[in-house]
Amino acid sequence: MEERGITLSNRPLYFYKILAKAGLRHIRIHDLRHTYATLRIGKGDNILDVSKQLGHSSVKITLDVYAHWLPGGKKSEVDGLDSKTEPKKENDAVEVKPSNGVPDDSCTRMLPPCTQGA
């Protein structure tokens, strides 16, 4: 008996014909699965929902494969660096004292902070 229509065994053939007819490059069907997951996770959708839709037995599998696509992955670490390296405000003055360490009214003066990197 001859099979008709799309079956599991001939599905890739139909898929590749559709790609060619649409003028799209050759990709595997499985690539669509990765694209779907990456787009959902990249836009911030719930990782548990994505994991369930992919049929993963646990969210750990999804995280192992797609964690690098989670938005803002290292953002908090980078933001923490900003607070340590922000230049002082214009009105914050730096006191400059003579090199001998002895306060001398004629030598002690107030300079604006350096706004360029050291």
N, CA, C and O atoms as CSV, one atom per row, in Angstrom:
chain,resi,resn,atom,element,x,y,z
A,1,MET,N,N,0.836,-1.171,0.000
A,1,MET,CA,C,0.000,0.000,0.000
A,1,MET,C,C,0.891,1.247,0.000
A,1,MET,O,O,1.825,1.332,0.797
A,2,GLU,N,N,0.627,2.178,-0.848
A,2,GLU,CA,C,1.417,3.393,-0.999
A,2,GLU,C,C,0.893,4.490,-0.064
A,2,GLU,O,O,-0.311,4.720,0.041
A,3,GLU,N,N,1.850,5.165,0.617
A,3,GLU,CA,C,1.475,6.262,1.517
A,3,GLU,C,C,1.249,7.522,0.696
A,3,GLU,O,O,1.978,7.782,-0.262
A,4,ARG,N,N,0.256,8.294,1.062
A,4,ARG,CA,C,-0.031,9.541,0.375
A,4,ARG,C,C,0.021,10.691,1.367
A,4,ARG,O,O,-0.249,10.508,2.554
A,5,GLY,N,N,0.367,11.874,0.880
A,5,GLY,CA,C,0.415,13.042,1.748
A,5,GLY,C,C,1.728,13.114,2.511
A,5,GLY,O,O,2.681,12.388,2.224
A,6,ILE,N,N,1.749,14.000,3.479
A,6,ILE,CA,C,2.960,14.214,4.268
A,6,ILE,C,C,2.997,13.218,5.412
A,6,ILE,O,O,2.066,13.122,6.211
A,7,THR,N,N,4.093,12.483,5.471
A,7,THR,CA,C,4.309,11.526,6.558
A,7,THR,C,C,5.608,11.895,7.272
A,7,THR,O,O,6.345,12.775,6.828
A,8,LEU,N,N,5.870,11.223,8.364
A,8,LEU,CA,C,7.090,11.489,9.111
A,8,LEU,C,C,8.322,11.232,8.257
A,8,LEU,O,O,9.320,11.945,8.368
A,9,SER,N,N,8.254,10.220,7.410
A,9,SER,CA,C,9.430,9.884,6.603
A,9,SER,C,C,9.659,10.848,5.426
A,9,SER,O,O,10.804,11.078,5.038
A,10,ASN,N,N,8.585,11.412,4.855
A,10,ASN,CA,C,8.790,12.299,3.702
A,10,ASN,C,C,8.630,13.783,4.043
A,10,ASN,O,O,8.702,14.634,3.156
A,11,ARG,N,N,8.419,14.090,5.297
A,11,ARG,CA,C,8.238,15.479,5.726
A,11,ARG,C,C,9.395,16.393,5.291
A,11,ARG,O,O,9.139,17.483,4.778
A,12,PRO,N,N,10.659,15.984,5.480
A,12,PRO,CA,C,11.756,16.861,5.041
A,12,PRO,C,C,11.697,17.198,3.551
A,12,PRO,O,O,12.018,18.324,3.170
A,13,LEU,N,N,11.299,16.261,2.708
A,13,LEU,CA,C,11.222,16.531,1.268
A,13,LEU,C,C,10.233,17.647,0.965
A,13,LEU,O,O,10.527,18.544,0.176
A,14,TYR,N,N,9.066,17.593,1.589
A,14,TYR,CA,C,8.077,18.650,1.399
A,14,TYR,C,C,8.595,19.987,1.925
A,14,TYR,O,O,8.418,21.030,1.296
A,15,PHE,N,N,9.231,19.935,3.080
A,15,PHE,CA,C,9.772,21.145,3.693
A,15,PHE,C,C,10.807,21.793,2.776
A,15,PHE,O,O,10.779,23.006,2.567
A,16,TYR,N,N,11.719,20.991,2.231
A,16,TYR,CA,C,12.766,21.530,1.361
A,16,TYR,C,C,12.188,22.077,0.054
A,16,TYR,O,O,12.690,23.067,-0.479
A,17,LYS,N,N,11.142,21.442,-0.461
A,17,LYS,CA,C,10.486,21.950,-1.666
A,17,LYS,C,C,9.839,23.306,-1.401
A,17,LYS,O,O,9.898,24.204,-2.241
A,18,ILE,N,N,9.224,23.448,-0.233
A,18,ILE,CA,C,8.587,24.720,0.137
A,18,ILE,C,C,9.641,25.816,0.264
A,18,ILE,O,O,9.437,26.938,-0.198
A,19,LEU,N,N,10.771,25.484,0.895
A,19,LEU,CA,C,11.854,26.468,1.031
A,19,LEU,C,C,12.343,26.927,-0.339
A,19,LEU,O,O,12.514,28.122,-0.576
A,20,ALA,N,N,12.565,25.975,-1.234
A,20,ALA,CA,C,13.063,26.296,-2.571
A,20,ALA,C,C,12.056,27.155,-3.333
A,20,ALA,O,O,12.431,28.131,-3.984
A,21,LYS,N,N,10.781,26.790,-3.250
A,21,LYS,CA,C,9.744,27.530,-3.960
A,21,LYS,C,C,9.635,28.972,-3.440
A,21,LYS,O,O,9.331,29.892,-4.200
A,22,ALA,N,N,9.890,29.156,-2.128
A,22,ALA,CA,C,9.821,30.482,-1.524
A,22,ALA,C,C,11.121,31.264,-1.702
A,22,ALA,O,O,11.198,32.437,-1.336
A,23,GLY,N,N,12.149,30.608,-2.269
A,23,GLY,CA,C,13.429,31.277,-2.468
A,23,GLY,C,C,14.237,31.424,-1.185
A,23,GLY,O,O,15.097,32.300,-1.093
A,24,LEU,N,N,13.972,30.578,-0.200
A,24,LEU,CA,C,14.690,30.629,1.070
A,24,LEU,C,C,15.839,29.637,1.077
A,24,LEU,O,O,15.816,28.638,0.359
A,25,ARG,N,N,16.840,29.919,1.891
A,25,ARG,CA,C,17.992,29.018,1.970
A,25,ARG,C,C,17.612,27.706,2.651
A,25,ARG,O,O,16.627,27.632,3.386
A,26,HIS,N,N,18.391,26.706,2.399
A,26,HIS,CA,C,18.159,25.367,2.938
A,26,HIS,C,C,18.504,25.338,4.433
A,26,HIS,O,O,19.639,25.619,4.818
A,27,ILE,N,N,17.530,25.001,5.261
A,27,ILE,CA,C,17.757,24.791,6.690
A,27,ILE,C,C,17.075,23.492,7.088
A,27,ILE,O,O,16.223,22.976,6.365
A,28,ARG,N,N,17.459,22.970,8.250
A,28,ARG,CA,C,16.803,21.760,8.744
A,28,ARG,C,C,15.515,22.138,9.477
A,28,ARG,O,O,15.398,23.258,9.974
A,29,ILE,N,N,14.570,21.241,9.550
A,29,ILE,CA,C,13.335,21.480,10.296
A,29,ILE,C,C,13.678,21.784,11.751
A,29,ILE,O,O,13.050,22.640,12.375
A,30,HIS,N,N,14.665,21.088,12.286
A,30,HIS,CA,C,15.059,21.281,13.681
A,30,HIS,C,C,15.569,22.705,13.926
A,30,HIS,O,O,15.470,23.211,15.044
A,31,ASP,N,N,16.109,23.351,12.898
A,31,ASP,CA,C,16.565,24.730,13.038
A,31,ASP,C,C,15.404,25.673,13.367
A,31,ASP,O,O,15.597,26.671,14.062
A,32,LEU,N,N,14.215,25.370,12.880
A,32,LEU,CA,C,13.037,26.175,13.188
A,32,LEU,C,C,12.721,26.115,14.683
A,32,LEU,O,O,12.300,27.106,15.281
A,33,ARG,N,N,12.929,24.951,15.269
A,33,ARG,CA,C,12.702,24.768,16.706
A,33,ARG,C,C,13.637,25.680,17.509
A,33,ARG,O,O,13.209,26.345,18.452
A,34,HIS,N,N,14.911,25.702,17.125
A,34,HIS,CA,C,15.881,26.555,17.816
A,34,HIS,C,C,15.560,28.037,17.606
A,34,HIS,O,O,15.685,28.841,18.530
A,35,THR,N,N,15.153,28.385,16.403
A,35,THR,CA,C,14.793,29.769,16.112
A,35,THR,C,C,13.617,30.199,16.981
A,35,THR,O,O,13.633,31.280,17.571
A,36,TYR,N,N,12.603,29.352,17.056
A,36,TYR,CA,C,11.421,29.640,17.874
A,36,TYR,C,C,11.826,29.873,19.332
A,36,TYR,O,O,11.436,30.872,19.936
A,37,ALA,N,N,12.604,28.952,19.889
A,37,ALA,CA,C,13.014,29.065,21.290
A,37,ALA,C,C,13.860,30.309,21.519
A,37,ALA,O,O,13.668,31.019,22.506
A,38,THR,N,N,14.786,30.574,20.620
A,38,THR,CA,C,15.673,31.726,20.758
A,38,THR,C,C,14.894,33.041,20.703
A,38,THR,O,O,15.158,33.949,21.492
A,39,LEU,N,N,13.951,33.147,19.792
A,39,LEU,CA,C,13.145,34.366,19.686
A,39,LEU,C,C,12.291,34.582,20.933
A,39,LEU,O,O,12.190,35.701,21.435
A,40,ARG,N,N,11.683,33.515,21.427
A,40,ARG,CA,C,10.840,33.631,22.628
A,40,ARG,C,C,11.665,34.036,23.841
A,40,ARG,O,O,11.282,34.939,24.584
A,41,ILE,N,N,12.795,33.370,24.040
A,41,ILE,CA,C,13.630,33.658,25.206
A,41,ILE,C,C,14.260,35.036,25.075
A,41,ILE,O,O,14.352,35.772,26.058
A,42,GLY,N,N,14.691,35.390,23.876
A,42,GLY,CA,C,15.307,36.691,23.641
A,42,GLY,C,C,14.384,37.859,23.915
A,42,GLY,O,O,14.844,38.932,24.305
A,43,LYS,N,N,13.092,37.670,23.717
A,43,LYS,CA,C,12.161,38.765,23.993
A,43,LYS,C,C,11.668,38.746,25.432
A,43,LYS,O,O,10.834,39.565,25.817
A,44,GLY,N,N,12.185,37.804,26.235
A,44,GLY,CA,C,11.884,37.802,27.662
A,44,GLY,C,C,10.698,36.967,28.075
A,44,GLY,O,O,10.209,37.125,29.193
A,45,ASP,N,N,10.209,36.075,27.214
A,45,ASP,CA,C,9.100,35.203,27.595
A,45,ASP,C,C,9.522,34.261,28.718
A,45,ASP,O,O,10.706,33.977,28.899
A,46,ASN,N,N,8.551,33.795,29.450
A,46,ASN,CA,C,8.795,32.907,30.582
A,46,ASN,C,C,9.513,31.642,30.123
A,46,ASN,O,O,9.029,30.921,29.251
A,47,ILE,N,N,10.674,31.383,30.720
A,47,ILE,CA,C,11.500,30.239,30.319
A,47,ILE,C,C,10.778,28.912,30.568
A,47,ILE,O,O,10.973,27.953,29.822
A,48,LEU,N,N,9.953,28.855,31.604
A,48,LEU,CA,C,9.211,27.628,31.893
A,48,LEU,C,C,8.194,27.337,30.796
A,48,LEU,O,O,8.021,26.186,30.394
A,49,ASP,N,N,7.514,28.389,30.309
A,49,ASP,CA,C,6.557,28.208,29.206
A,49,ASP,C,C,7.262,27.706,27.945
A,49,ASP,O,O,6.781,26.791,27.277
A,50,VAL,N,N,8.397,28.309,27.632
A,50,VAL,CA,C,9.157,27.897,26.444
A,50,VAL,C,C,9.603,26.452,26.598
A,50,VAL,O,O,9.506,25.664,25.658
A,51,SER,N,N,10.088,26.108,27.773
A,51,SER,CA,C,10.556,24.750,28.037
A,51,SER,C,C,9.440,23.725,27.829
A,51,SER,O,O,9.650,22.672,27.226
A,52,LYS,N,N,8.263,24.050,28.333
A,52,LYS,CA,C,7.113,23.130,28.177
A,52,LYS,C,C,6.725,22.990,26.705
A,52,LYS,O,O,6.422,21.892,26.237
A,53,GLN,N,N,6.738,24.124,25.974
A,53,GLN,CA,C,6.356,24.049,24.560
A,53,GLN,C,C,7.369,23.265,23.735
A,53,GLN,O,O,7.013,22.647,22.732
A,54,LEU,N,N,8.628,23.290,24.157
A,54,LEU,CA,C,9.648,22.515,23.452
A,54,LEU,C,C,9.581,21.037,23.818
A,54,LEU,O,O,10.189,20.196,23.156
A,55,GLY,N,N,8.836,20.729,24.880
A,55,GLY,CA,C,8.703,19.337,25.312
A,55,GLY,C,C,9.868,18.850,26.151
A,55,GLY,O,O,10.069,17.644,26.293
A,56,HIS,N,N,10.642,19.778,26.712
A,56,HIS,CA,C,11.761,19.371,27.558
A,56,HIS,C,C,11.234,18.798,28.868
A,56,HIS,O,O,10.232,19.272,29.402
A,57,SER,N,N,11.911,17.781,29.379
A,57,SER,CA,C,11.474,17.136,30.615
A,57,SER,C,C,11.725,18.012,31.834
A,57,SER,O,O,11.091,17.820,32.872
A,58,SER,N,N,12.642,18.971,31.723
A,58,SER,CA,C,12.876,19.914,32.815
A,58,SER,C,C,13.358,21.239,32.231
A,58,SER,O,O,13.903,21.292,31.128
A,59,VAL,N,N,13.143,22.297,32.993
A,59,VAL,CA,C,13.577,23.622,32.552
A,59,VAL,C,C,15.105,23.689,32.511
A,59,VAL,O,O,15.665,24.528,31.805
A,60,LYS,N,N,15.781,22.821,33.257
A,60,LYS,CA,C,17.250,22.784,33.258
A,60,LYS,C,C,17.788,22.508,31.850
A,60,LYS,O,O,18.789,23.094,31.438
A,61,ILE,N,N,17.132,21.629,31.130
A,61,ILE,CA,C,17.561,21.323,29.756
A,61,ILE,C,C,17.481,22.587,28.901
A,61,ILE,O,O,18.407,22.906,28.155
A,62,THR,N,N,16.367,23.298,29.019
A,62,THR,CA,C,16.180,24.525,28.247
A,62,THR,C,C,17.241,25.559,28.620
A,62,THR,O,O,17.820,26.202,27.744
A,63,LEU,N,N,17.492,25.718,29.915
A,63,LEU,CA,C,18.498,26.680,30.366
A,63,LEU,C,C,19.893,26.290,29.905
A,63,LEU,O,O,20.686,27.154,29.530
A,64,ASP,N,N,20.203,24.996,29.927
A,64,ASP,CA,C,21.527,24.548,29.477
A,64,ASP,C,C,21.765,24.907,28.010
A,64,ASP,O,O,22.882,25.252,27.625
A,65,VAL,N,N,20.722,24.824,27.204
A,65,VAL,CA,C,20.865,25.079,25.767
A,65,VAL,C,C,20.748,26.566,25.426
A,65,VAL,O,O,21.465,27.064,24.558
A,66,TYR,N,N,19.831,27.284,26.120
A,66,TYR,CA,C,19.486,28.639,25.687
A,66,TYR,C,C,19.802,29.747,26.696
A,66,TYR,O,O,19.414,30.892,26.464
A,67,ALA,N,N,20.479,29.459,27.788
A,67,ALA,CA,C,20.710,30.472,28.830
A,67,ALA,C,C,21.423,31.708,28.294
A,67,ALA,O,O,21.169,32.818,28.761
A,68,HIS,N,N,22.302,31.530,27.331
A,68,HIS,CA,C,23.039,32.683,26.797
A,68,HIS,C,C,22.131,33.658,26.042
A,68,HIS,O,O,22.554,34.768,25.721
A,69,TRP,N,N,20.892,33.256,25.757
A,69,TRP,CA,C,19.952,34.146,25.076
A,69,TRP,C,C,19.066,34.903,26.054
A,69,TRP,O,O,18.281,35.749,25.625
A,70,LEU,N,N,19.163,34.629,27.362
A,70,LEU,CA,C,18.340,35.331,28.336
A,70,LEU,C,C,18.713,36.816,28.324
A,70,LEU,O,O,19.893,37.157,28.398
A,71,PRO,N,N,17.717,37.700,28.231
A,71,PRO,CA,C,18.024,39.127,28.180
A,71,PRO,C,C,18.654,39.613,29.484
A,71,PRO,O,O,18.286,39.165,30.570
A,72,GLY,N,N,19.613,40.541,29.359
A,72,GLY,CA,C,20.231,41.151,30.527
A,72,GLY,C,C,21.084,40.216,31.346
A,72,GLY,O,O,21.236,40.419,32.551
A,73,GLY,N,N,21.645,39.198,30.728
A,73,GLY,CA,C,22.410,38.197,31.450
A,73,GLY,C,C,23.477,38.756,32.369
A,73,GLY,O,O,23.547,38.354,33.530
A,74,LYS,N,N,24.298,39.653,31.900
A,74,LYS,CA,C,25.382,40.225,32.709
A,74,LYS,C,C,25.148,41.706,32.994
A,74,LYS,O,O,26.054,42.402,33.452
A,75,LYS,N,N,23.934,42.189,32.722
A,75,LYS,CA,C,23.653,43.603,32.870
A,75,LYS,C,C,23.885,44.100,34.285
A,75,LYS,O,O,24.472,45.167,34.464
A,76,SER,N,N,23.444,43.360,35.300
A,76,SER,CA,C,23.603,43.842,36.673
A,76,SER,C,C,25.077,43.935,37.060
A,76,SER,O,O,25.470,44.838,37.798
A,77,GLU,N,N,25.889,43.005,36.566
A,77,GLU,CA,C,27.318,43.061,36.860
A,77,GLU,C,C,27.958,44.283,36.201
A,77,GLU,O,O,28.793,44.956,36.806
A,78,VAL,N,N,27.566,44.562,34.972
A,78,VAL,CA,C,28.115,45.712,34.255
A,78,VAL,C,C,27.626,47.008,34.902
A,78,VAL,O,O,28.405,47.947,35.064
A,79,ASP,N,N,26.355,47.067,35.271
A,79,ASP,CA,C,25.830,48.262,35.932
A,79,ASP,C,C,26.560,48.524,37.240
A,79,ASP,O,O,26.777,49.680,37.603
A,80,GLY,N,N,26.941,47.470,37.952
A,80,GLY,CA,C,27.689,47.615,39.191
A,80,GLY,C,C,29.042,48.264,38.954
A,80,GLY,O,O,29.530,49.002,39.809
A,81,LEU,N,N,29.646,48.005,37.825
A,81,LEU,CA,C,30.932,48.624,37.496
A,81,LEU,C,C,30.768,50.121,37.250
A,81,LEU,O,O,31.655,50.906,37.584
A,82,ASP,N,N,29.636,50.519,36.665
A,82,ASP,CA,C,29.400,51.927,36.385
A,82,ASP,C,C,29.469,52.770,37.650
A,82,ASP,O,O,30.048,53.856,37.637
A,83,SER,N,N,28.889,52.286,38.738
A,83,SER,CA,C,28.872,53.077,39.963
A,83,SER,C,C,30.270,53.240,40.549
A,83,SER,O,O,30.517,54.198,41.281
A,84,LYS,N,N,31.180,52.335,40.248
A,84,LYS,CA,C,32.548,52.417,40.756
A,84,LYS,C,C,33.436,53.302,39.880
A,84,LYS,O,O,34.482,53.768,40.333
A,85,THR,N,N,33.031,53.537,38.639
A,85,THR,CA,C,33.890,54.284,37.718
A,85,THR,C,C,33.306,55.615,37.272
A,85,THR,O,O,33.916,56.316,36.465
A,86,GLU,N,N,32.133,55.975,37.785
A,86,GLU,CA,C,31.524,57.238,37.369
A,86,GLU,C,C,32.398,58.403,37.810
A,86,GLU,O,O,32.895,58.408,38.936
A,87,PRO,N,N,32.591,59.388,36.942
A,87,PRO,CA,C,33.382,60.564,37.331
A,87,PRO,C,C,32.664,61.356,38.409
A,87,PRO,O,O,31.439,61.314,38.523
A,88,LYS,N,N,33.450,62.080,39.200
A,88,LYS,CA,C,32.865,62.924,40.234
A,88,LYS,C,C,32.098,64.053,39.579
A,88,LYS,O,O,32.352,64.416,38.431
A,89,LYS,N,N,31.155,64.603,40.326
A,89,LYS,CA,C,30.354,65.713,39.818
A,89,LYS,C,C,31.208,66.970,39.733
A,89,LYS,O,O,32.240,67.067,40.397
A,90,GLU,N,N,30.788,67.925,38.926
A,90,GLU,CA,C,31.520,69.162,38.692
A,90,GLU,C,C,31.836,69.905,39.990
A,90,GLU,O,O,32.921,70.468,40.137
A,91,ASN,N,N,30.889,69.907,40.933
A,91,ASN,CA,C,31.098,70.691,42.143
A,91,ASN,C,C,31.943,69.952,43.194
A,91,ASN,O,O,32.252,70.523,44.240
A,92,ASP,N,N,32.319,68.695,42.932
A,92,ASP,CA,C,33.218,67.974,43.837
A,92,ASP,C,C,34.642,68.430,43.550
A,92,ASP,O,O,35.153,68.216,42.451
A,93,ALA,N,N,35.280,69.050,44.520
A,93,ALA,CA,C,36.633,69.556,44.323
A,93,ALA,C,C,37.640,68.586,44.907
A,93,ALA,O,O,37.338,67.848,45.845
A,94,VAL,N,N,38.817,68.594,44.355
A,94,VAL,CA,C,39.915,67.769,44.839
A,94,VAL,C,C,40.944,68.706,45.449
A,94,VAL,O,O,41.383,69.666,44.817
A,95,GLU,N,N,41.324,68.412,46.694
A,95,GLU,CA,C,42.300,69.260,47.360
A,95,GLU,C,C,43.700,68.793,47.001
A,95,GLU,O,O,44.015,67.607,47.099
A,96,VAL,N,N,44.535,69.733,46.585
A,96,VAL,CA,C,45.912,69.427,46.226
A,96,VAL,C,C,46.808,70.037,47.295
A,96,VAL,O,O,46.737,71.235,47.570
A,97,LYS,N,N,47.654,69.199,47.896
A,97,LYS,CA,C,48.553,69.670,48.953
A,97,LYS,C,C,49.992,69.581,48.454
A,97,LYS,O,O,50.278,68.841,47.513
A,98,PRO,N,N,50.889,70.324,49.075
A,98,PRO,CA,C,52.288,70.259,48.666
A,98,PRO,C,C,52.861,68.868,48.876
A,98,PRO,O,O,52.387,68.119,49.729
A,99,SER,N,N,53.875,68.524,48.102
A,99,SER,CA,C,54.450,67.189,48.142
A,99,SER,C,C,55.128,66.853,49.468
A,99,SER,O,O,55.295,65.676,49.788
A,100,ASN,N,N,55.525,67.869,50.249
A,100,ASN,CA,C,56.178,67.575,51.526
A,100,ASN,C,C,55.187,67.235,52.625
A,100,ASN,O,O,55.592,66.891,53.735
A,101,GLY,N,N,53.873,67.326,52.330
A,101,GLY,CA,C,52.840,66.946,53.277
A,101,GLY,C,C,52.551,67.990,54.337
A,101,GLY,O,O,51.636,67.815,55.140
A,102,VAL,N,N,53.300,69.054,54.355
A,102,VAL,CA,C,53.086,70.103,55.355
A,102,VAL,C,C,52.074,71.094,54.797
A,102,VAL,O,O,52.302,71.680,53.739
A,103,PRO,N,N,50.961,71.288,55.497
A,103,PRO,CA,C,49.979,72.259,54.999
A,103,PRO,C,C,50.572,73.652,54.946
A,103,PRO,O,O,51.193,74.106,55.907
A,104,ASP,N,N,50.391,74.300,53.875
A,104,ASP,CA,C,50.887,75.665,53.689
A,104,ASP,C,C,49.790,76.417,52.948
A,104,ASP,O,O,49.405,76.041,51.841
A,105,ASP,N,N,49.293,77.474,53.563
A,105,ASP,CA,C,48.172,78.204,52.959
A,105,ASP,C,C,48.481,78.679,51.547
A,105,ASP,O,O,47.577,78.790,50.719
A,106,SER,N,N,49.722,78.954,51.269
A,106,SER,CA,C,50.057,79.454,49.946
A,106,SER,C,C,50.088,78.333,48.906
A,106,SER,O,O,49.959,78.579,47.707
A,107,CYS,N,N,50.259,77.107,49.380
A,107,CYS,CA,C,50.365,75.989,48.434
A,107,CYS,C,C,49.069,75.198,48.293
A,107,CYS,O,O,48.821,74.601,47.245
A,108,THR,N,N,48.251,75.188,49.324
A,108,THR,CA,C,47.020,74.404,49.274
A,108,THR,C,C,45.997,75.147,48.436
A,108,THR,O,O,45.710,76.315,48.697
A,109,ARG,N,N,45.449,74.488,47.443
A,109,ARG,CA,C,44.446,75.114,46.604
A,109,ARG,C,C,43.420,74.068,46.185
A,109,ARG,O,O,43.669,72.867,46.294
A,110,MET,N,N,42.309,74.509,45.723
A,110,MET,CA,C,41.233,73.609,45.286
A,110,MET,C,C,41.207,73.575,43.767
A,110,MET,O,O,41.183,74.613,43.106
A,111,LEU,N,N,41.212,72.352,43.222
A,111,LEU,CA,C,41.144,72.173,41.772
A,111,LEU,C,C,39.870,71.412,41.429
A,111,LEU,O,O,39.388,70.618,42.237
A,112,PRO,N,N,39.329,71.640,40.262
A,112,PRO,CA,C,38.167,70.824,39.848
A,112,PRO,C,C,38.621,69.393,39.617
A,112,PRO,O,O,39.791,69.159,39.311
A,113,PRO,N,N,37.728,68.447,39.756
A,113,PRO,CA,C,38.110,67.045,39.565
A,113,PRO,C,C,38.504,66.775,38.125
A,113,PRO,O,O,38.050,67.445,37.197
A,114,CYS,N,N,39.351,65.786,37.964
A,114,CYS,CA,C,39.775,65.372,36.630
A,114,CYS,C,C,38.627,64.623,35.990
A,114,CYS,O,O,38.133,63.651,36.560
A,115,THR,N,N,38.193,65.052,34.826
A,115,THR,CA,C,37.081,64.375,34.157
A,115,THR,C,C,37.576,63.372,33.134
A,115,THR,O,O,36.772,62.637,32.561
A,116,GLN,N,N,38.846,63.321,32.894
A,116,GLN,CA,C,39.425,62.367,31.954
A,116,GLN,C,C,39.914,61.156,32.738
A,116,GLN,O,O,40.233,61.267,33.922
A,117,GLY,N,N,39.973,60.007,32.087
A,117,GLY,CA,C,40.455,58.796,32.753
A,117,GLY,C,C,41.903,58.944,33.146
A,117,GLY,O,O,42.680,59.607,32.459
A,118,ALA,N,N,42.269,58.321,34.263
A,118,ALA,CA,C,43.642,58.416,34.770
A,118,ALA,C,C,44.540,57.441,34.052
A,118,ALA,O,O,45.734,57.374,34.340
